[in-house]
Amino acid sequence: MVFKKIKHVVDLFYERDSPWLRIFLSLHLDLLLDVNFLKGEDKTGQRVIKLVTIGKEPWVDYAAELFLKNPCFRGFIGRTSLAKVLTGAAFIDSYSPDIVIVRINRIFGRFLSRQGFGGVPEWVDFREKVSELSSHAACFMKKIESEIVTQQRYSCQIKNNPSDLEFFYSEMYKPYIKQRFGKYAKVSSLFYLRGLLARGSLLFALKDGRPVSGLLYYVKNKEIFFARVGIDGGNPKLIKEGALQALYYFFTKMILPSFKPGDTVNLGATRPFINDGLFQYKRKWCSPGLNRDNYPYNLYFRFKNPKDAIHFLKNNPCLSYD
Protein backbone atom coordinates (compact mmCIF):
# COMPACT_ATOMS: atom_id res chain seq x y z
CA MET A 1 0.00 0.00 0.00
CA VAL A 2 2.79 2.42 0.93
CA PHE A 3 4.67 1.52 -2.26
CA LYS A 4 1.56 2.21 -4.37
CA LYS A 5 1.13 5.63 -2.75
CA ILE A 6 4.77 6.50 -3.41
CA LYS A 7 4.43 5.32 -7.02
CA HIS A 8 1.28 7.44 -7.42
CA VAL A 9 3.14 10.55 -6.20
CA VAL A 10 6.06 9.81 -8.55
CA ASP A 11 3.65 9.40 -11.48
CA LEU A 12 2.05 12.74 -10.71
CA PHE A 13 5.42 14.47 -10.74
CA TYR A 14 6.47 12.60 -13.88
CA GLU A 15 3.40 13.90 -15.69
CA ARG A 16 4.42 17.51 -15.16
CA ASP A 17 5.24 19.40 -18.33
CA SER A 18 8.91 19.92 -17.43
CA PRO A 19 11.16 17.75 -19.65
CA TRP A 20 14.05 18.18 -17.22
CA LEU A 21 11.91 16.87 -14.37
CA ARG A 22 11.17 13.75 -16.42
CA ILE A 23 14.87 13.24 -17.06
CA PHE A 24 15.72 13.79 -13.38
CA LEU A 25 13.12 11.25 -12.24
CA SER A 26 14.13 8.69 -14.85
CA LEU A 27 17.75 8.85 -13.70
CA HIS A 28 16.82 8.19 -10.08
CA LEU A 29 14.27 5.48 -10.88
CA ASP A 30 16.83 3.55 -12.95
CA LEU A 31 19.49 3.11 -10.29
CA LEU A 32 18.35 -0.52 -10.06
CA LEU A 33 17.21 -2.31 -13.21
CA ASP A 34 15.24 -5.53 -13.67
CA VAL A 35 17.03 -8.32 -15.54
CA ASN A 36 15.04 -11.10 -17.25
CA PHE A 37 15.90 -14.12 -19.36
CA LEU A 38 13.54 -15.07 -22.20
CA LYS A 39 13.62 -18.05 -24.53
CA GLY A 40 11.26 -19.05 -27.32
CA GLU A 41 10.61 -19.31 -31.03
CA ASP A 42 11.50 -16.30 -33.11
CA LYS A 43 8.88 -14.54 -35.23
CA THR A 44 9.54 -16.84 -38.18
CA GLY A 45 9.08 -19.96 -36.04
CA GLN A 46 12.23 -21.43 -37.58
CA ARG A 47 14.50 -21.41 -34.53
CA VAL A 48 14.67 -20.87 -30.79
CA ILE A 49 16.42 -17.73 -29.56
CA LYS A 50 17.50 -16.46 -26.14
CA LEU A 51 17.13 -12.89 -24.93
CA VAL A 52 18.24 -10.95 -21.88
CA THR A 53 16.29 -7.76 -21.15
CA ILE A 54 17.46 -5.03 -18.77
CA GLY A 55 15.10 -2.29 -17.70
CA LYS A 56 11.84 -1.54 -15.97
CA GLU A 57 8.91 -3.82 -16.71
CA PRO A 58 6.68 -3.88 -18.61
CA TRP A 59 8.21 -1.23 -20.86
CA VAL A 60 11.24 -3.25 -21.92
CA ASP A 61 8.96 -6.20 -22.73
CA TYR A 62 7.65 -4.36 -25.79
CA ALA A 63 11.07 -4.64 -27.44
CA ALA A 64 11.32 -8.35 -26.62
CA GLU A 65 7.99 -8.99 -28.30
CA LEU A 66 9.46 -7.72 -31.57
CA PHE A 67 11.56 -10.90 -31.65
CA LEU A 68 9.60 -13.64 -29.89
CA LYS A 69 6.36 -15.47 -30.46
CA ASN A 70 4.13 -15.93 -27.44
CA PRO A 71 4.19 -17.84 -25.21
CA CYS A 72 7.86 -18.23 -24.33
CA PHE A 73 9.92 -19.18 -21.30
CA ARG A 74 10.57 -16.25 -18.99
CA GLY A 75 12.74 -16.14 -15.88
CA PHE A 76 13.51 -13.27 -13.54
CA ILE A 77 17.27 -13.15 -12.99
CA GLY A 78 17.28 -10.32 -10.46
CA ARG A 79 18.15 -6.66 -10.29
CA THR A 80 21.41 -5.03 -11.22
CA SER A 81 22.80 -1.55 -10.75
CA LEU A 82 22.93 0.97 -13.54
CA ALA A 83 26.67 1.27 -12.97
CA LYS A 84 27.20 -2.45 -13.75
CA VAL A 85 25.23 -2.18 -16.97
CA LEU A 86 27.22 0.83 -18.13
CA THR A 87 30.58 -0.79 -17.39
CA GLY A 88 29.65 -4.11 -18.98
CA ALA A 89 27.65 -6.61 -16.92
CA ALA A 90 29.73 -9.78 -17.26
CA PHE A 91 26.98 -11.99 -15.80
CA ILE A 92 24.91 -11.46 -18.98
CA ASP A 93 27.33 -13.55 -21.05
CA SER A 94 26.78 -16.60 -18.83
CA TYR A 95 23.28 -16.90 -20.36
CA SER A 96 24.68 -16.86 -23.93
CA PRO A 97 21.93 -14.60 -25.22
CA ASP A 98 21.39 -14.11 -28.94
CA ILE A 99 20.06 -10.62 -28.22
CA VAL A 100 20.46 -8.24 -25.29
CA ILE A 101 17.94 -5.40 -24.90
CA VAL A 102 18.46 -2.46 -22.55
CA ARG A 103 16.03 0.36 -21.80
CA ILE A 104 17.71 3.32 -20.10
CA ASN A 105 17.97 7.09 -20.27
CA ARG A 106 19.58 8.21 -23.53
CA ILE A 107 22.17 10.19 -21.55
CA PHE A 108 24.03 6.90 -20.97
CA GLY A 109 23.88 5.76 -24.58
CA ARG A 110 27.55 6.37 -25.30
CA PHE A 111 28.53 3.83 -22.62
CA LEU A 112 26.45 1.15 -24.33
CA SER A 113 27.68 1.99 -27.82
CA ARG A 114 31.19 1.09 -26.63
CA GLN A 115 29.84 -2.38 -25.81
CA GLY A 116 28.42 -2.92 -29.29
CA PHE A 117 24.85 -1.73 -28.68
CA GLY A 118 22.80 0.19 -31.20
CA GLY A 119 19.95 2.42 -30.00
CA VAL A 120 16.59 3.71 -31.17
CA PRO A 121 14.30 6.22 -29.43
CA GLU A 122 11.49 4.66 -27.42
CA TRP A 123 9.02 7.18 -28.84
CA VAL A 124 8.79 9.65 -31.71
CA ASP A 125 6.27 12.45 -31.97
CA PHE A 126 4.44 14.04 -34.88
CA ARG A 127 4.66 17.83 -35.13
CA GLU A 128 3.87 20.21 -37.97
CA LYS A 129 3.09 23.86 -38.58
CA VAL A 130 -0.64 24.59 -38.78
CA SER A 131 -0.35 25.77 -42.39
CA GLU A 132 1.64 22.69 -43.47
CA LEU A 133 -0.64 20.21 -41.72
CA SER A 134 -3.76 21.81 -43.19
CA SER A 135 -2.21 21.73 -46.66
CA HIS A 136 -0.98 18.16 -46.26
CA ALA A 137 -4.35 16.91 -44.97
CA ALA A 138 -6.43 18.63 -47.66
CA CYS A 139 -5.85 15.76 -50.12
CA PHE A 140 -7.76 13.22 -48.03
CA MET A 141 -10.05 15.42 -45.90
CA LYS A 142 -12.69 15.27 -48.64
CA LYS A 143 -12.48 11.47 -48.65
CA ILE A 144 -13.00 11.31 -44.88
CA GLU A 145 -15.88 13.77 -45.16
CA SER A 146 -17.70 11.82 -47.89
CA GLU A 147 -16.96 8.25 -46.79
CA ILE A 148 -17.06 8.62 -43.00
CA VAL A 149 -18.46 11.90 -41.67
CA THR A 150 -21.41 12.13 -44.09
CA GLN A 151 -22.22 8.43 -44.47
CA GLN A 152 -21.91 7.66 -40.75
CA ARG A 153 -23.71 10.90 -39.77
CA TYR A 154 -20.95 12.32 -37.57
CA SER A 155 -21.11 15.74 -35.93
CA CYS A 156 -19.02 17.38 -33.22
CA GLN A 157 -19.20 19.32 -29.94
CA ILE A 158 -16.62 21.38 -28.08
CA LYS A 159 -16.87 21.27 -24.28
CA ASN A 160 -15.02 22.77 -21.31
CA ASN A 161 -17.03 21.60 -18.30
CA PRO A 162 -15.43 19.48 -15.54
CA SER A 163 -18.37 17.08 -15.73
CA ASP A 164 -17.65 16.50 -19.42
CA LEU A 165 -14.03 15.77 -18.56
CA GLU A 166 -15.10 13.18 -15.99
CA PHE A 167 -17.32 11.54 -18.61
CA PHE A 168 -14.48 11.56 -21.14
CA TYR A 169 -12.04 10.17 -18.59
CA SER A 170 -14.14 7.28 -17.27
CA GLU A 171 -16.18 6.34 -20.34
CA MET A 172 -13.73 6.99 -23.18
CA TYR A 173 -10.11 7.62 -22.29
CA LYS A 174 -9.47 4.90 -19.67
CA PRO A 175 -11.31 2.09 -21.54
CA TYR A 176 -9.63 2.97 -24.84
CA ILE A 177 -6.10 3.17 -23.42
CA LYS A 178 -6.47 -0.15 -21.60
CA GLN A 179 -7.97 -1.85 -24.65
CA ARG A 180 -5.42 -0.38 -27.07
CA PHE A 181 -2.22 -0.86 -25.08
CA GLY A 182 -3.01 -3.71 -22.66
CA LYS A 183 -0.24 -4.20 -20.11
CA TYR A 184 1.62 -1.22 -21.58
CA ALA A 185 -1.25 1.16 -20.82
CA LYS A 186 -0.20 4.14 -18.72
CA VAL A 187 -3.35 5.96 -17.66
CA SER A 188 -2.91 9.60 -16.69
CA SER A 189 -4.70 10.80 -13.58
CA LEU A 190 -7.93 12.78 -13.71
CA PHE A 191 -6.13 15.41 -11.63
CA TYR A 192 -3.53 15.83 -14.38
CA LEU A 193 -6.16 16.02 -17.13
CA ARG A 194 -7.95 18.79 -15.25
CA GLY A 195 -4.76 20.82 -15.54
CA LEU A 196 -4.69 20.24 -19.30
CA LEU A 197 -8.34 21.19 -19.70
CA ALA A 198 -7.62 24.53 -18.01
CA ARG A 199 -5.45 25.34 -21.04
CA GLY A 200 -7.61 23.70 -23.69
CA SER A 201 -10.91 22.02 -24.52
CA LEU A 202 -12.64 18.73 -25.20
CA LEU A 203 -13.70 17.84 -28.72
CA PHE A 204 -16.35 15.12 -29.06
CA ALA A 205 -17.33 13.30 -32.24
CA LEU A 206 -21.02 12.39 -32.17
CA LYS A 207 -22.76 9.69 -34.17
CA ASP A 208 -26.51 10.15 -34.45
CA GLY A 209 -26.20 12.69 -31.62
CA ARG A 210 -24.34 10.35 -29.23
CA PRO A 211 -20.67 10.95 -28.23
CA VAL A 212 -18.60 8.05 -29.53
CA SER A 213 -15.07 9.48 -29.38
CA GLY A 214 -13.31 12.36 -27.69
CA LEU A 215 -10.13 14.38 -27.75
CA LEU A 216 -8.57 16.53 -25.05
CA TYR A 217 -6.30 19.19 -26.54
CA TYR A 218 -4.47 22.11 -24.97
CA VAL A 219 -2.19 24.97 -25.95
CA LYS A 220 1.26 25.81 -24.62
CA ASN A 221 3.81 28.23 -26.10
CA LYS A 222 2.00 28.46 -29.45
CA GLU A 223 1.86 24.67 -29.73
CA ILE A 224 -1.45 22.80 -29.89
CA PHE A 225 -1.18 19.39 -28.24
CA PHE A 226 -3.38 16.50 -29.34
CA ALA A 227 -3.11 15.30 -25.75
CA ARG A 228 -5.52 12.44 -24.93
CA VAL A 229 -7.93 10.43 -27.07
CA GLY A 230 -10.77 8.12 -26.10
CA ILE A 231 -13.42 5.85 -27.63
CA ASP A 232 -16.77 5.13 -25.99
CA GLY A 233 -16.21 2.01 -23.90
CA GLY A 234 -12.92 1.38 -25.75
CA ASN A 235 -15.04 -0.37 -28.40
CA PRO A 236 -12.82 -1.45 -31.37
CA LYS A 237 -15.89 -1.53 -33.62
CA LEU A 238 -16.24 2.24 -33.33
CA ILE A 239 -12.65 2.64 -34.54
CA LYS A 240 -13.47 0.57 -37.63
CA GLU A 241 -16.48 2.80 -38.19
CA GLY A 242 -14.25 5.86 -38.32
CA ALA A 243 -14.68 7.35 -34.84
CA LEU A 244 -11.00 8.31 -34.60
CA GLN A 245 -10.78 9.56 -38.17
CA ALA A 246 -13.80 11.77 -37.47
CA LEU A 247 -11.90 13.30 -34.54
CA TYR A 248 -8.91 14.12 -36.73
CA TYR A 249 -11.28 15.57 -39.32
CA PHE A 250 -13.14 17.84 -36.89
CA PHE A 251 -9.90 18.84 -35.17
CA THR A 252 -8.45 19.95 -38.50
CA LYS A 253 -11.62 21.60 -39.76
CA MET A 254 -13.02 23.18 -36.57
CA ILE A 255 -10.05 23.78 -34.24
CA LEU A 256 -7.00 24.57 -36.36
CA PRO A 257 -8.50 27.55 -38.25
CA SER A 258 -8.58 29.50 -34.97
CA PHE A 259 -4.77 29.36 -34.74
CA LYS A 260 -2.06 31.16 -36.69
CA PRO A 261 -0.41 29.39 -39.67
CA GLY A 262 2.98 29.54 -37.93
CA ASP A 263 1.77 27.81 -34.76
CA THR A 264 2.71 24.17 -34.24
CA VAL A 265 0.43 21.14 -34.00
CA ASN A 266 1.60 18.14 -31.96
CA LEU A 267 -0.38 14.98 -32.74
CA GLY A 268 1.35 12.97 -30.01
CA ALA A 269 3.78 10.08 -29.94
CA THR A 270 4.07 6.58 -31.38
CA ARG A 271 6.67 3.85 -31.34
CA PRO A 272 9.55 4.59 -33.74
CA PHE A 273 8.88 1.60 -36.00
CA ILE A 274 7.53 2.54 -39.40
CA ASN A 275 5.35 -0.57 -39.72
CA ASP A 276 3.46 0.34 -36.52
CA GLY A 277 -0.19 1.00 -37.41
CA LEU A 278 -0.49 4.21 -35.40
CA PHE A 279 2.80 5.48 -36.87
CA GLN A 280 1.49 4.88 -40.38
CA TYR A 281 -1.80 6.66 -39.69
CA LYS A 282 -0.27 9.75 -38.08
CA ARG A 283 2.27 9.92 -40.87
CA LYS A 284 -0.60 10.63 -43.25
CA TRP A 285 -1.23 13.87 -41.38
CA CYS A 286 2.26 15.15 -40.64
CA SER A 287 5.94 14.24 -40.37
CA PRO A 288 7.48 12.29 -37.45
CA GLY A 289 10.23 13.84 -35.37
CA LEU A 290 12.56 13.00 -32.49
CA ASN A 291 11.84 14.80 -29.21
CA ARG A 292 14.82 14.26 -26.96
CA ASP A 293 13.35 16.19 -24.03
CA ASN A 294 9.85 14.74 -23.61
CA TYR A 295 10.95 11.14 -24.18
CA PRO A 296 14.24 10.54 -22.35
CA TYR A 297 14.42 6.76 -22.82
CA ASN A 298 16.04 4.80 -25.63
CA LEU A 299 15.98 1.10 -26.46
CA TYR A 300 19.41 -0.44 -27.04
CA PHE A 301 20.04 -3.74 -28.85
CA ARG A 302 23.10 -5.96 -29.10
CA PHE A 303 23.09 -8.96 -31.43
CA LYS A 304 25.32 -11.99 -31.16
CA ASN A 305 24.93 -12.71 -34.88
CA PRO A 306 25.09 -9.73 -37.29
CA LYS A 307 22.57 -11.51 -39.53
CA ASP A 308 19.98 -11.18 -36.76
CA ALA A 309 20.54 -7.42 -36.70
CA ILE A 310 20.10 -7.19 -40.47
CA HIS A 311 16.94 -9.31 -40.33
CA PHE A 312 15.52 -7.19 -37.50
CA LEU A 313 16.11 -3.87 -39.26
CA LYS A 314 14.75 -5.24 -42.52
CA ASN A 315 11.48 -6.28 -40.86
CA ASN A 316 11.30 -3.39 -38.39
CA PRO A 317 12.52 -0.22 -40.15
CA CYS A 318 12.61 2.64 -37.68
CA LEU A 319 13.60 6.22 -37.03
CA SER A 320 16.82 6.82 -35.15
CA TYR A 321 19.11 9.63 -34.07
CA ASP A 322 21.85 10.83 -36.41
C-alpha positions in Angstrom: 0.0 0.0 0.0 2.8 2.4 0.9 4.7 1.5 -2.3 1.6 2.2 -4.4 1.1 5.6 -2.8 4.8 6.5 -3.4 4.4 5.3 -7.0 1.3 7.4 -7.4 3.1 10.5 -6.2 6.1 9.8 -8.5 3.7 9.4 -11.5 2.0 12.7 -10.7 5.4 14.5 -10.7 6.5 12.6 -13.9 3.4 13.9 -15.7 4.4 17.5 -15.2 5.2 19.4 -18.3 8.9 19.9 -17.4 11.2 17.7 -19.7 14.0 18.2 -17.2 11.9 16.9 -14.4 11.2 13.7 -16.4 14.9 13.2 -17.1 15.7 13.8 -13.4 13.1 11.3 -12.2 14.1 8.7 -14.8 17.8 8.9 -13.7 16.8 8.2 -10.1 14.3 5.5 -10.9 16.8 3.5 -12.9 19.5 3.1 -10.3 18.3 -0.5 -10.1 17.2 -2.3 -13.2 15.2 -5.5 -13.7 17.0 -8.3 -15.5 15.0 -11.1 -17.3 15.9 -14.1 -19.4 13.5 -15.1 -22.2 13.6 -18.0 -24.5 11.3 -19.0 -27.3 10.6 -19.3 -31.0 11.5 -16.3 -33.1 8.9 -14.5 -35.2 9.5 -16.8 -38.2 9.1 -20.0 -36.0 12.2 -21.4 -37.6 14.5 -21.4 -34.5 14.7 -20.9 -30.8 16.4 -17.7 -29.6 17.5 -16.5 -26.1 17.1 -12.9 -24.9 18.2 -11.0 -21.9 16.3 -7.8 -21.2 17.5 -5.0 -18.8 15.1 -2.3 -17.7 11.8 -1.5 -16.0 8.9 -3.8 -16.7 6.7 -3.9 -18.6 8.2 -1.2 -20.9 11.2 -3.2 -21.9 9.0 -6.2 -22.7 7.6 -4.4 -25.8 11.1 -4.6 -27.4 11.3 -8.3 -26.6 8.0 -9.0 -28.3 9.5 -7.7 -31.6 11.6 -10.9 -31.7 9.6 -13.6 -29.9 6.4 -15.5 -30.5 4.1 -15.9 -27.4 4.2 -17.8 -25.2 7.9 -18.2 -24.3 9.9 -19.2 -21.3 10.6 -16.3 -19.0 12.7 -16.1 -15.9 13.5 -13.3 -13.5 17.3 -13.1 -13.0 17.3 -10.3 -10.5 18.2 -6.7 -10.3 21.4 -5.0 -11.2 22.8 -1.5 -10.8 22.9 1.0 -13.5 26.7 1.3 -13.0 27.2 -2.4 -13.7 25.2 -2.2 -17.0 27.2 0.8 -18.1 30.6 -0.8 -17.4 29.6 -4.1 -19.0 27.7 -6.6 -16.9 29.7 -9.8 -17.3 27.0 -12.0 -15.8 24.9 -11.5 -19.0 27.3 -13.5 -21.0 26.8 -16.6 -18.8 23.3 -16.9 -20.4 24.7 -16.9 -23.9 21.9 -14.6 -25.2 21.4 -14.1 -28.9 20.1 -10.6 -28.2 20.5 -8.2 -25.3 17.9 -5.4 -24.9 18.5 -2.5 -22.5 16.0 0.4 -21.8 17.7 3.3 -20.1 18.0 7.1 -20.3 19.6 8.2 -23.5 22.2 10.2 -21.6 24.0 6.9 -21.0 23.9 5.8 -24.6 27.5 6.4 -25.3 28.5 3.8 -22.6 26.5 1.1 -24.3 27.7 2.0 -27.8 31.2 1.1 -26.6 29.8 -2.4 -25.8 28.4 -2.9 -29.3 24.9 -1.7 -28.7 22.8 0.2 -31.2 20.0 2.4 -30.0 16.6 3.7 -31.2 14.3 6.2 -29.4 11.5 4.7 -27.4 9.0 7.2 -28.8 8.8 9.6 -31.7 6.3 12.4 -32.0 4.4 14.0 -34.9 4.7 17.8 -35.1 3.9 20.2 -38.0 3.1 23.9 -38.6 -0.6 24.6 -38.8 -0.3 25.8 -42.4 1.6 22.7 -43.5 -0.6 20.2 -41.7 -3.8 21.8 -43.2 -2.2 21.7 -46.7 -1.0 18.2 -46.3 -4.4 16.9 -45.0 -6.4 18.6 -47.7 -5.8 15.8 -50.1 -7.8 13.2 -48.0 -10.0 15.4 -45.9 -12.7 15.3 -48.6 -12.5 11.5 -48.7 -13.0 11.3 -44.9 -15.9 13.8 -45.2 -17.7 11.8 -47.9 -17.0 8.3 -46.8 -17.1 8.6 -43.0 -18.5 11.9 -41.7 -21.4 12.1 -44.1 -22.2 8.4 -44.5 -21.9 7.7 -40.7 -23.7 10.9 -39.8 -21.0 12.3 -37.6 -21.1 15.7 -35.9 -19.0 17.4 -33.2 -19.2 19.3 -29.9 -16.6 21.4 -28.1 -16.9 21.3 -24.3 -15.0 22.8 -21.3 -17.0 21.6 -18.3 -15.4 19.5 -15.5 -18.4 17.1 -15.7 -17.7 16.5 -19.4 -14.0 15.8 -18.6 -15.1 13.2 -16.0 -17.3 11.5 -18.6 -14.5 11.6 -21.1 -12.0 10.2 -18.6 -14.1 7.3 -17.3 -16.2 6.3 -20.3 -13.7 7.0 -23.2 -10.1 7.6 -22.3 -9.5 4.9 -19.7 -11.3 2.1 -21.5 -9.6 3.0 -24.8 -6.1 3.2 -23.4 -6.5 -0.1 -21.6 -8.0 -1.8 -24.6 -5.4 -0.4 -27.1 -2.2 -0.9 -25.1 -3.0 -3.7 -22.7 -0.2 -4.2 -20.1 1.6 -1.2 -21.6 -1.2 1.2 -20.8 -0.2 4.1 -18.7 -3.4 6.0 -17.7 -2.9 9.6 -16.7 -4.7 10.8 -13.6 -7.9 12.8 -13.7 -6.1 15.4 -11.6 -3.5 15.8 -14.4 -6.2 16.0 -17.1 -7.9 18.8 -15.3 -4.8 20.8 -15.5 -4.7 20.2 -19.3 -8.3 21.2 -19.7 -7.6 24.5 -18.0 -5.5 25.3 -21.0 -7.6 23.7 -23.7 -10.9 22.0 -24.5 -12.6 18.7 -25.2 -13.7 17.8 -28.7 -16.3 15.1 -29.1 -17.3 13.3 -32.2 -21.0 12.4 -32.2 -22.8 9.7 -34.2 -26.5 10.2 -34.4 -26.2 12.7 -31.6 -24.3 10.4 -29.2 -20.7 10.9 -28.2 -18.6 8.0 -29.5 -15.1 9.5 -29.4 -13.3 12.4 -27.7 -10.1 14.4 -27.7 -8.6 16.5 -25.0 -6.3 19.2 -26.5 -4.5 22.1 -25.0 -2.2 25.0 -26.0 1.3 25.8 -24.6 3.8 28.2 -26.1 2.0 28.5 -29.5 1.9 24.7 -29.7 -1.5 22.8 -29.9 -1.2 19.4 -28.2 -3.4 16.5 -29.3 -3.1 15.3 -25.7 -5.5 12.4 -24.9 -7.9 10.4 -27.1 -10.8 8.1 -26.1 -13.4 5.8 -27.6 -16.8 5.1 -26.0 -16.2 2.0 -23.9 -12.9 1.4 -25.7 -15.0 -0.4 -28.4 -12.8 -1.4 -31.4 -15.9 -1.5 -33.6 -16.2 2.2 -33.3 -12.6 2.6 -34.5 -13.5 0.6 -37.6 -16.5 2.8 -38.2 -14.2 5.9 -38.3 -14.7 7.4 -34.8 -11.0 8.3 -34.6 -10.8 9.6 -38.2 -13.8 11.8 -37.5 -11.9 13.3 -34.5 -8.9 14.1 -36.7 -11.3 15.6 -39.3 -13.1 17.8 -36.9 -9.9 18.8 -35.2 -8.4 19.9 -38.5 -11.6 21.6 -39.8 -13.0 23.2 -36.6 -10.1 23.8 -34.2 -7.0 24.6 -36.4 -8.5 27.6 -38.3 -8.6 29.5 -35.0 -4.8 29.4 -34.7 -2.1 31.2 -36.7 -0.4 29.4 -39.7 3.0 29.5 -37.9 1.8 27.8 -34.8 2.7 24.2 -34.2 0.4 21.1 -34.0 1.6 18.1 -32.0 -0.4 15.0 -32.7 1.3 13.0 -30.0 3.8 10.1 -29.9 4.1 6.6 -31.4 6.7 3.9 -31.3 9.6 4.6 -33.7 8.9 1.6 -36.0 7.5 2.5 -39.4 5.4 -0.6 -39.7 3.5 0.3 -36.5 -0.2 1.0 -37.4 -0.5 4.2 -35.4 2.8 5.5 -36.9 1.5 4.9 -40.4 -1.8 6.7 -39.7 -0.3 9.7 -38.1 2.3 9.9 -40.9 -0.6 10.6 -43.3 -1.2 13.9 -41.4 2.3 15.1 -40.6 5.9 14.2 -40.4 7.5 12.3 -37.5 10.2 13.8 -35.4 12.6 13.0 -32.5 11.8 14.8 -29.2 14.8 14.3 -27.0 13.4 16.2 -24.0 9.9 14.7 -23.6 11.0 11.1 -24.2 14.2 10.5 -22.3 14.4 6.8 -22.8 16.0 4.8 -25.6 16.0 1.1 -26.5 19.4 -0.4 -27.0 20.0 -3.7 -28.9 23.1 -6.0 -29.1 23.1 -9.0 -31.4 25.3 -12.0 -31.2 24.9 -12.7 -34.9 25.1 -9.7 -37.3 22.6 -11.5 -39.5 20.0 -11.2 -36.8 20.5 -7.4 -36.7 20.1 -7.2 -40.5 16.9 -9.3 -40.3 15.5 -7.2 -37.5 16.1 -3.9 -39.3 14.7 -5.2 -42.5 11.5 -6.3 -40.9 11.3 -3.4 -38.4 12.5 -0.2 -40.2 12.6 2.6 -37.7 13.6 6.2 -37.0 16.8 6.8 -35.2 19.1 9.6 -34.1 21.9 10.8 -36.4 
